Structure formats: C-alpha cells, structure tokens
Amino acid sequence: MYGSFLLFDDDFIHVVSITFTSLILTELLMVALTIRTWHPLMILAQLLSLACYVLSLIVLKSHFDPEFLQSWDFIWRVLLVTLISCLPLYVLKFVQVKCKPPIQQKLMQYATLK
C-alpha cells in the first residue's frame, strides 16, 4: 500500500487501481507459491480469480480509469509494487528450503546415496 502511494500520480483513483491490482496479483502468486502439486481445478480457480478481477475492472468503470489501466505507467507500477511485496517471501522460502529441506527431499537424497 505504501509503495502505491509513492508511485501514484495526483489522482487518487490511480492509487486504487495500482493497489488493488497488485493485491490480487500478490495473492495469486502467494497461492501459486504455496501449492506443491498442481491440480487442474487449482489452475482453473487461479484463472477464474484473475478473470473475475478483470471483469470487475470492466463492469466498475466509474471506480477505475480505463485509459490509465491500459498505460505503461500503470503496468510498470503494478509490476514494481507486486515484485516488492512478493520478492522477500520468495527469498525467505528459498532460504528456508536450502537450510531446512522438507523430509521428502532428505529421504530422496539418502536413497540416492545407497
């Protein structure tokens, strides 16, 4: 949220667009990061969630600026805020797996040593 305030124009509707879009993308990425085994229904749920948000952008035009949503300013700001919010969690998860691997991975490494 604070990142959006730093990156928005003078128009408050732009910060709403940046923040909500980044929030949706961040949540979808966090779910994708958590899932270990993908099922077709999980993929469908992710896509339907994204489609519902895009549909809400179309239906609720009075709450969003359609021209801004199609601009490069919007895209790079959303990507930057999403990256800033997701990157620490990805790094933390990577470090966690390297320092304390799951038991399945330990067992597979042990089995290959024999």
N, C-alpha and C positions, 0 to 999 in steps of 0.2 A: 504494500500500500504506500509506504513512504517513497519507494522508488518511483512509483507512478506520479507522486506529487512533484518529484524533482524533474520528471521528464515531460510533464504536460504543458500545453500552451496556456493561454489566458482563459480558455474556455473550460468550464467545469465538466461539461458533457464529454470532453475528450479524456479526462482522467477517469471517468466512469467507464468508458469504453476500454481503455488500456487495462484498468484494474480488473474488471470482470473477465475480460478475455484471458488475461494472464492467470487469473484464479482458476478458470476452467481448464486451461492447458496444464497448469501445475498439478491440479488434482488428477487429471487423466494420466499424466506422466508418473505421478506417485503410485497410482494403482498399477500401472504397467510395470513399474519397478518392483512392486511387491509380489506380483504373480510370477511363480516359477514355472508352472506348466499351463500353457495356454489352451483353452477350450474354445471351440467356435462360438459358443454363446457369450464368452467373455469378450471376444473380439467384436461381436455384434453389439454388446452393451456399450463398449467404448465408442463405437461408431455412432450408435443411436444417441448417446450423450452429446457428442460433438454436433450431430445433426440437429438435435433439439436446441442447442445454443445458437447455431447458425439460423435456424428457423425463427428463434426469438428475436434475433437481430433484424430479420426481415419484417416480422409482424409488428414489432415495437419501434418503428422508425422514429417516432416522436422522442424516444429516450436516447437514441443514438444518432450520430451524424453520419449518414451513408457515404458522403464524399470522403470524410476522414477515414472511415473504415477501409476504403479502397486505396489509401495513400501509402507511400513508402514510409512516411513518418510514423504512421500507426504500426506498421509491420515491424520495423526495427525496434520500436519502443516496447512492443509486446514481447518480442523475442528476447530483448535485453532483460526486462523485468522477470520473465519466466526463467531465463538462464540464471539470473542472480538468486532467484528463490529455489531453484532445483539443484544447482551445482553443489552447494555444501552437503546436501543429503546424499547425492551420488558419490561424492568423495568419501563421506563418512561410511557409507555402505561398502565401498570398495576396500577401505582400510579395515573395516570390521571383518570382511571375508578373508582378507590376507592375513590378519593377525589371529583370528579365531574362525577357521573354516568350519562349515557345517559338518556334522558327524558323517554324513553320506560321503562327502569328499575325502574325509580322513580314511574311511573304510576302503574306498576305491584306491587310494594311494597305497594303503597297506597291502591290498590284494595284488597290486601290480609288482610289489617288491618281492613276492614269493617266487 
